[in-house]
C-alpha cells in the first residue's frame, strides 16, 4: 500500500510541476487561426527560428525566460494540428533536456532504494528500543520515514529537471486546501489514527470489542484499523469510527468473570451447589482467587435458579465459556442430581 501511495504521489508531483511550468512559461504556443496560407507558414517558421535562437542563448530573449518550454501547449494548442515545424521543436526540446530528465529519474530510483534501506535500518533500531513490542507504533514510524525520503527525492528530482519547486509547493498548498474539503473523511481518519497511536488504547495482538465486533487487532494504518473476529472474519474499520466509539480491551485485564445459570430441583439445591464448586475446583483454567461463587437467584415452581460466577484468564475465557456447561452437567449427573 505504501509503495502504491508513493508512486501516486510522485506522479502527482511531476504532473503539478509540468502544469506549473505550463502556466508560468507560456512562451511557445501555436497561433489559433483557421487560415491556411503564407501567413500561417511564416508564423510557424518564425516560431521555429525563435525557439532555436532561444535554445542557443539560454538567458532571456525579448523579456521571456527559456528555462522551461511549454511543449504541452505546443502539442495541444487549440485549432492547430501537429505539423513538421512543431515536430522539430519537440525533437529539439527532447535532445536538449533529456540529460536532466534522465538524471531526475536516477535520483528518484536512488530515493526509492534509500527509502527501502532506511526502512530496514530503522526497523532494526526500533527492534532494540522500547517500542519493539508495539507493532502499530513501529509500523507508523517506518511508513513515515519511508514516505519522507520519497518526497525529498521527488523534490530534488524536480529541481534537477529545472522545474519551479516554489510553484510546485505553492500549487500543492492550494490543492491541499481544495482537497481538504473533498477528503475531509480521509483527513478525519488520518487524525484519528494519530490519536490512536499517541494514546494507544490497544496494541497489535490484543482482543478488543469495538462497534459490536470482538476480535484480535492485526494492523493499524493511517486510515483504518484491521482486526480478525473470534469467528475468523476480517473486519476493516475506519479510524474515525474506532476513535469515536467505546473500546473494550479484554487483553489489558488480568482476569475475566464467567457467568453461568442452571436450574435444579429445589430440594437438591445445596447438594448441587457443593457438586458445582467441586467441579470448578477440578478445572485448572478456573482461578482460585477470587474464589468461585454459586448463589440461588430465585425459587419458582419447585425449582431453584443457580447463578455461577467463576474467574479465568483472558486467554482461557473463550474456551471455558464453550465447554464449562458440559462439565457441570456431567458432574451433576454423576451426583444423581436432576436439572430442570
C-alpha positions in Angstrom: 0.0 0.0 0.0 2.8 2.4 0.9 4.6 1.8 -2.5 1.4 2.4 -4.4 0.8 5.6 -2.5 4.4 6.8 -3.0 4.2 6.1 -6.8 0.9 8.0 -6.9 2.4 10.9 -5.0 5.4 11.0 -7.3 3.2 11.1 -10.4 1.1 13.8 -8.9 4.1 16.0 -8.1 5.5 15.6 -11.6 2.2 16.5 -13.1 1.9 19.5 -10.9 5.4 20.5 -11.9 4.7 20.3 -15.6 1.4 22.2 -15.2 3.2 24.8 -13.2 5.7 25.2 -16.0 2.9 25.4 -18.5 1.2 28.3 -16.6 4.4 30.1 -15.7 6.2 30.0 -19.0 3.6 30.1 -21.8 6.1 31.1 -24.5 5.6 28.5 -27.2 2.0 28.4 -28.4 0.7 27.9 -31.9 -1.4 30.7 -33.4 -5.1 29.9 -33.3 -6.0 30.5 -36.8 -8.1 28.6 -39.4 -6.5 30.3 -42.4 -4.1 28.2 -44.4 -1.6 30.1 -46.5 1.5 32.1 -46.5 0.8 34.0 -43.2 0.4 30.7 -41.3 3.6 29.2 -42.7 5.5 32.4 -41.9 4.3 32.4 -38.4 5.4 28.8 -37.9 8.8 29.4 -39.4 9.2 32.5 -37.2 8.2 30.4 -34.2 10.8 27.7 -35.1 13.6 30.3 -35.5 12.6 31.9 -32.2 12.9 28.6 -30.4 16.2 27.7 -32.0 17.7 31.1 -31.2 16.4 30.8 -27.6 17.9 27.4 -27.1 21.3 28.6 -28.3 21.1 31.5 -25.8 19.8 30.1 -22.5 19.4 33.6 -20.9 16.4 35.7 -21.9 15.2 37.0 -25.2 12.6 39.8 -25.5 11.8 39.5 -21.8 10.9 35.8 -21.9 12.8 33.1 -20.0 13.5 29.9 -21.9 14.5 27.6 -19.0 11.3 25.6 -19.3 9.5 25.1 -22.6 5.7 24.7 -22.9 5.7 21.6 -25.1 2.2 20.7 -23.8 0.8 23.9 -25.2 2.7 23.3 -28.4 1.3 19.9 -29.0 -2.3 20.5 -27.9 -2.9 24.1 -28.9 -6.5 24.8 -29.8 -7.2 24.7 -33.6 -3.6 23.6 -34.6 -2.5 20.3 -35.9 0.9 18.7 -35.3 2.9 19.8 -38.3 6.6 19.4 -39.2 7.8 22.6 -37.5 6.2 21.5 -34.3 7.7 18.1 -34.5 11.1 19.6 -35.0 10.6 21.8 -31.9 9.6 18.8 -29.8 12.6 16.9 -31.1 14.9 19.8 -30.3 13.4 20.1 -26.8 13.9 16.4 -26.1 17.5 16.5 -27.3 18.3 19.5 -25.2 16.6 18.4 -22.0 16.8 14.6 -21.8 20.0 14.6 -19.7 18.2 16.5 -16.9 15.2 14.2 -17.0 17.4 11.1 -17.0 19.3 12.4 -14.0 16.0 13.2 -12.3 14.8 9.6 -12.9 18.1 8.3 -11.5 17.6 10.5 -8.4 14.1 9.0 -8.0 15.4 5.5 -8.2 18.1 6.2 -5.7 15.4 7.8 -3.4 13.4 4.6 -3.6 16.5 2.5 -2.8 17.4 4.7 0.1 13.8 4.6 1.3 13.9 0.8 1.4 17.4 0.7 3.1 16.4 3.4 5.6 13.2 1.5 6.5 15.2 -1.7 7.0 17.8 0.1 9.2 15.2 1.9 11.2 13.3 -1.4 11.8 16.5 -2.9 13.3 16.9 0.2 15.5 13.3 0.0 16.7 13.6 -3.7 17.5 16.2 -2.7 20.1 14.2 0.1 21.5 11.2 0.4 23.9 8.7 0.3 21.1 9.7 -3.1 19.8 6.7 -4.7 21.3 4.3 -2.2 19.8 3.8 -3.3 16.2 1.3 -0.5 15.5 3.6 2.4 16.5 6.6 0.7 14.9 4.9 0.4 11.5 3.8 4.0 11.7 7.4 5.2 12.2 8.6 3.0 9.3 6.0 4.4 6.9 6.6 8.0 7.9 10.3 7.8 7.4 10.0 5.9 4.1 7.4 8.4 2.7 9.5 11.4 3.9 12.5 10.1 1.9 10.4 9.6 -1.2 9.0 13.1 -1.0 12.5 14.6 -0.6 13.8 12.6 -3.5 10.9 13.8 -5.6 11.5 17.5 -4.8 15.2 17.1 -5.6 14.4 15.4 -8.9 12.1 18.2 -9.8 14.8 20.7 -9.1 17.3 18.7 -11.2 14.8 18.8 -14.1 14.7 22.6 -13.8 11.1 22.6 -12.8 10.0 25.5 -10.5 9.9 24.0 -7.0 8.4 27.1 -5.4 5.5 27.0 -7.9 5.0 23.3 -7.2 4.9 23.8 -3.4 2.5 26.7 -3.8 0.4 24.6 -6.1 0.4 21.8 -3.6 -0.8 24.2 -0.9 -3.7 25.4 -2.9 -4.5 21.9 -4.0 -4.3 20.7 -0.4 -6.8 23.4 0.6 -9.3 22.3 -2.0 -8.8 18.6 -1.3 -9.2 19.3 2.4 -12.9 19.9 1.8 -13.3 17.0 -0.6 -11.4 14.5 1.5 -12.5 15.5 5.0 -13.4 12.0 5.9 -10.0 10.7 4.9 -8.3 13.5 6.9 -10.5 12.7 9.9 -9.4 9.0 9.7 -5.8 10.2 9.5 -6.1 12.4 12.5 -7.9 9.7 14.5 -5.1 7.2 13.5 -2.6 9.6 15.0 -4.6 9.9 18.2 -4.8 6.1 18.5 -1.1 5.9 18.1 -0.4 8.5 20.7 -2.8 7.2 23.4 -2.6 3.6 22.4 -5.8 2.1 23.8 -4.9 -1.2 22.2 -1.9 -2.9 20.5 -1.5 -5.5 17.9 -2.5 -9.0 19.0 -4.9 -7.7 21.7 -8.5 -8.8 22.0 -10.9 -5.7 21.7 -14.6 -5.0 21.3 -15.4 -2.1 19.0 -18.8 -1.3 17.5 -20.1 -4.8 18.3 -17.1 -6.5 16.7 -15.0 -8.7 19.0 -11.6 -9.7 17.6 -7.8 -9.5 17.7 -6.1 -6.4 16.3 -4.0 -7.2 13.3 -2.9 -3.8 11.9 -3.5 0.0 12.2 -2.9 2.0 9.1 -3.2 5.8 8.6 -6.9 5.5 7.6 -8.2 2.2 9.1 -7.9 -0.5 11.7 -7.9 -4.2 10.7 -8.9 -6.9 13.1 -9.9 -10.6 12.9 -13.0 -11.5 14.9 -13.3 -14.6 17.0 -15.2 -16.4 14.2 -12.4 -15.7 11.7 -13.9 -12.8 9.8 -11.6 -9.9 8.7 -13.0 -6.5 9.8 -11.6 -3.2 8.4 -13.0 -0.3 10.3 -12.2 3.5 9.7 -10.1 5.1 12.4 -12.6 7.9 13.0 -15.3 5.3 13.9 -12.8 3.4 16.2 -11.7 6.6 18.0 -15.3 7.8 18.4 -16.6 4.5 19.8 -16.3 2.7 23.1 -13.3 0.5 23.0 -13.3 -2.5 25.3 -9.8 -4.0 25.6 -10.1 -7.5 27.2 -6.4 -8.2 27.0 -5.5 -5.4 29.4 -7.4 -7.1 32.3 -5.8 -9.7 34.5 -8.9 -11.9 34.7 -12.4 -12.2 33.3 -15.6 -13.3 35.1 -17.6 -16.2 33.7 -21.4 -16.2 34.5 -23.5 -19.4 34.1 -27.1 -20.1 35.1 -28.6 -23.5 36.0 -31.9 -24.7 37.3 -32.2 -27.7 39.7 -34.9 -29.1 41.9 -35.4 -27.0 45.0 -34.7 -29.9 47.4 -31.4 -30.6 45.7 -30.1 -27.0 45.7 -27.5 -27.5 48.5 -26.1 -30.7 47.0 -26.0 -29.1 43.6 -24.0 -26.1 44.9 -21.5 -28.5 46.5 -21.1 -30.5 43.3 -20.7 -27.4 41.2 -18.0 -26.0 43.4 -16.1 -29.3 43.4 -16.3 -29.3 39.5 -15.0 -25.8 39.3 -12.1 -26.6 41.7 -11.0 -29.5 39.5 -10.8 -27.3 36.4 -7.2 -25.8 36.2 -8.5 -22.9 34.0 -10.6 -21.6 36.8 -8.7 -19.2 39.1 -8.8 -19.8 42.8 -8.6 -16.1 43.6 -11.2 -14.7 43.6 -12.9 -17.9 44.6 -15.9 -19.2 42.5 -19.3 -18.5 43.9 -22.7 -20.2 43.4 -25.8 -18.4 44.6 -29.5 -19.0 44.5 -31.2 -16.3 42.4 -34.8 -17.4 42.7 -37.2 -20.2 43.7 -40.1 -20.8 41.3 -42.3 -23.9 40.6 -40.3 -26.1 42.9 -37.1 -25.2 41.1 -34.0 -23.2 42.2 -32.2 -21.0 39.8 -28.4 -21.0 40.5 -26.0 -18.3 39.4 -22.4 -19.4 39.0 -19.5 -16.9 39.0 -16.0 -18.1 38.1 -12.9 -16.2 37.1 -10.5 -17.1 34.3 -7.6 -15.5 32.5 -8.5 -13.6 29.3 -6.8 -16.3 27.2 -8.9 -19.1 28.6 -12.2 -17.2 28.7 -13.5 -18.4 25.3 -12.6 -22.0 25.9 -14.1 -22.1 29.4 -17.3 -20.4 28.1 -17.7 -23.1 25.4 -17.3 -26.3 27.5 -18.0 -25.4 31.1 -21.7 -26.1 30.8 -20.9 -29.7 29.7 -18.5 -30.2 32.6 -21.1 -29.1 35.1 -23.9 -31.2 33.5 -21.7 -34.3 33.7 -20.8 -33.5 37.3 -24.4 -33.1 38.3 -25.4 -36.4 36.6 -22.6 -38.2 38.4 -24.1 -36.9 41.7 -27.5 -38.1 40.5 -29.0 -34.6 40.5 -31.7 -33.6 38.1 -31.5 -30.4 36.0 -34.8 -28.7 35.3 
